[in-house]
Amino acid sequence: MSKLRIILFLIVLLTQSAKLMAQNSELRKTLLENNKIIKTMLDYRYKGGSGAFERDFFFYVDYNQISRQSCTVGTTIMVFDVHCDGTLGEFSIINPLNDYISSQLQKFFIMTKDKWNECDNSDYEYFEIPILFTIEGLQTEAVGFITNYADEEGYPCKGDNYYHEEFQRFKEKKPEKALKAMNELIRRNPYNELYINEKENLLKDFPKLKKK
C-alpha cells in the first residue's frame, strides 16, 4: 500500500472514529436514561426491587466457559410480559448470542414466577431489558441494564475498535470481511442505528452478500 493510500485511509478512519464517538456518546446517554426507567419499573413490580432481580439473575444465569472461549460477547435483550395479577406472560429474546445463553435467560424468566407484585396499570406489564455479556477489561461501547462480566478464556478477545477498523479497511474490496466485522459490532450494540445503516448500505452496494 502506498504512503498516499495509507494517509487517505487514516484520514477516513479518523473521520469515522470522530463521528462514531459523537454518536455513541448520545446513544450512551439515551441507554442510561432507559436503564433508569427499567430500574423504576422493577422496583415497583419485582419483589425486593431491581436489586433482587439482579441478584436472582446472577444466581440462575451462567455465562459459560465455551461462550467465553469463543468470544461470545454482546447485548441480548429479554422481552417479556408480566400481567398485573403477577402471572408470567410471553417471553422472547432480541439479538440472541447463542442457544445456551438464550436457554439460561428463559430459565431465569420462568424462575421469577411468584416473585412479581401486582399492579393497577398495564403500562407496567411490558419489559425490555438489555443484558450485556462481556469479558472483564474488554473495550466495548455497549451498555446493558445488567452487565455480566467474566474472566477471559482461551485467546484474547478483541475490542470494538478492532472491528471498526476491520470494517473501514474491507468495506470496498472485501465486503464479506466488512460484513462480518459489522455484524459483530451490531451483536455487541444492537441499539446503534449507525451500525445498522452501515450494514444496510454495504448490502445495497454488494447485493450478493444477502444470499450468503
C-alpha positions, 0 to 999 in steps of 0.5 A: 500500500502506498504512503498516499493510500495509507494517509487517505485511509487514516484520514477516513478512519479518523473521520469515522472514529470522530463521528462514531464517538459523537454518536455513541456518546448520545446513544450512551446517554439515551441507554442510561436514561432507559436503564433508569426507567427499567430500574423504576419499573422493577422496583415497583413490580419485582419483589425486593426491587431491581436489586433482587432481580439482579441478584436472582439473575446472577444466581440462575444465569451462567455465562459459560466457559465455551461462550467465553472461549469463543468470544461470545460477547454482546447485548441480548435483550429479554422481552417479556410480559408480566400481567398485573395479577403477577402471572408470567406472560410471553417471553422472547429474546432480541439479538440472541448470542447463542442457544445456551445463553438464550436457554439460561435467560428463559430459565431465569424468566420462568424462575421469577414466577411468584416473585412479581407484585401486582399492579393497577396499570398495564403500562407496567406489564411490558419489559425490555431489558438489555443484558450485556455479556462481556469479558472483564477489561474488554473495550466495548461501547455497549451498555446493558441494564445488567452487565455480566462480566467474566474472566477471559478464556482461551485467546484474547478477545478483541475490542470494538475498535478492532472491528471498526477498523476491520470494517473501514479497511474491507468495506470496498474490496472485501465486503464479506470481511466488512460484513462480518466485522459489522455484524459483530459490532451490531451483536455487541450494540444492537441499539446503534442505528449507525451500525445498522445503516452501515450494514444496510448500505454495504448490502445495497452496494454488494447485493450478493452478500444477502444470499450468503 
